[in-house]
């Protein structure tokens, strides 16, 4: 019964702050290890891709405390593992089909399915992570639109070297909409579910041991 909007509000604000800090750091040429401008982000330390690990734990603890933990830990881990396999497979397929076509479409269908598969295992946490994922990635997509339009020289408008040149909207769809609204959403859900399911298991074990003691 925990409202999803209330649960993700603070994490979403923190994530937005990190995204803005990352953009400012890249525009101001701050140290690359912290604010890499390489296409794809260059594993910069300041970024939001690490946050699903932190907030996956946070959401799981909050939901467990409200009695919205998993009915079956086996199902939670099983469906998350299946989602992980589909996400990795779809990601590999997408990486080899940047020219578009049915192969790329199939890749993102697999990734989209990977994002919703965990709903079967631990619905409360998966729904929260889905909502958080979009709250985190929609601002990034908006930044990417303007960065690509204005050639800002940041990782937000960095293009893969093997991406065919095309019109702006087609490029934005390929490097912005598909990855941010499907790929990174699946990543957020799967990673958050992995750490969240472990957290839920530990929390359940703690509750079991405490009454027995």
N, C-alpha and C positions, 0 to 999 in steps of 0.2 A: 504493500500500500504506500510505499515511499514514492512521492512525485518525482518523475524523472527530471523534469525541468529544474526543480529545486536541488536535486542531487548533483546535476552537472554544472550548475551555475558558476560556482567558484572555480572549478577546474577549467571551464570554458574561458573565463576571464583571465586566468593565469596563462592559458595557452595563447590567447590573443595577445597578451603582453609580451610573451616570448617571441611571437611572430613579428610584432612591431619592432622589438629590439633587434631581432635578426636582420630585418630590412634596413634599419638605420645603420647597423654595424657594417653591412655590405656596402651601402651607399657612401659611407664615410671611410671605407677601406681600413677597417679595424683588423686586427691580426687574423690571418686566414685559418689557423687551427680552431679559432672560436667562431669565425664568421666567413666560412669558405664561400666563394662565389662560383665555384665549379658547378657545371651542370649536374643536377641530381643532389646537390647539397654538399658533396665531398666529405660526408661524415663529420660536419662541423659540430663542435660541442654545444654551441647555442643553437638549439633547434627543438622542434616539437615531436620529432619521431621517437624520442626516448620516453615521452610522457605517458603513453599507454601502459608502460610497465608500472609507473608510479600510481597512476589513477586506476589501473586495473585492480591493484591491491586496495586502494582507498574505497572504490565502489563495492568490492566484495565484502570488506569489513562493515561498511555502512548497511548493506543489504542483509548480511548475516545478523547484525545487531537488531535489525527490524523484523527478523523472522522470515526473510525472503531468500534464504540459502537454497542450495540445490536439493531436490528430492532424491536424486541419485548422483553421487560423485562419479560413478562409472559412466553414466550417460554424459555428464558434463565433459569429462576428459575425452570420451569416445567421439562425440560430435565435434569437439574442438580439433582433435587430431585429424578427423576427416576433412574439416575445413582447411586445416594447414596443408594437407596434401593437395587439395584442389587449388589453393592459392599459389603454392609453389609451381604446380603444373601450369596453371594459367599464366603466371609470371614468366615462366620459361618460354611458353608459346608466344606471348606478347613481345618478348625481347627479340624474337626471331621473325617478327612480322610487322615491322614498323612501316612498311609500305601500305598497310591497310588491307582491306578485303576480308573474305570470310574467315580466314585464319585468325586475324586480329579480333574480329567479332566473337569468335568462339572462345578466344582467350579471356576476354572480359566477361563473357557469360559465366565461365568457370569461376572467375574471381568473384563475381557478384553472388553466385551460389555459395561460395566459400564464406562470404560475409553473413549470410542468413542461416547457414547450417547450424551454428551454435545455439540458435533459438530453441532447437529441439532438446538441448542438453541442460542449459541453465538460462531460461527465458529472461528472468529479471536482470541478470548481469549483461546478457547479450543485448537486450533492448537499451539498457543504459549506455553501453559502449557504442552502439549504433548512433544514438542521439549525440553523444559526446563527439564521435567521429565527425559527424556533419557540422557540429558547432565549431570544431577545430579547423576543418578543411574548407568550409565555405569562405571564410576570410582570406585564406591562402589563395583560393581560386580568384577572388577579386583582385588581390595584389598581383597575381600572375597576369591577369588581363591587362592591367595598366603597364606592368613591367615589359610585357611582350610588345605592347603598342608603342611604348616609348623607348625601347632598347636601353634599359637602365644599366645593363652590365652586371646584373646580380644572378644568383642561382635561380631566381624565380623566372627569368627569361632565358636561361641557358638551355640550349637545344642539344640533343644527342647528335654526335658528328655524322651518323649514318641516316639521319632523318631527311627524307626528300623535301626539297623546298616547295612550298605551296602558299596559297593565300592565307592571310592572317587568321581568319575564322577557322579554316581547316587545321592550321597549325595549333591554334589555341585549343581546339577540340582534342587533338591528338596528345598534346603534352600537358594540357591543363585539365580539361573536363574529365576525360577517361581516367587518368591516374588519380586525380584528387577525389572525384566523386565515386569511384569504384575501387581502384587499387589501394589507396591509402585508407579507405574505410574498412576494407577487408583486413588490412594489416592491423589497424587499431583494434578491431573486434577480436581477431585471432590471438594477438599478443596479449591483449587485456584479459581474454578468457583463460589463456594458459596460466598467467600469474594469479588471476582471480580465482580459478578453480583450486589451485594449490593453497591459496589463502583461505578459501572456504573450507577445505579439508582440514587445515590446521585449526581453524576456528571451531569446527565441529568437534574435533578431537579434544580441544581444550574444554569445551562445554561438557563433553562426556566424562572426562577425567575429574572435573571439579565436583559434580554431584557424587561420584563414586568415592572420592576422598572424604 
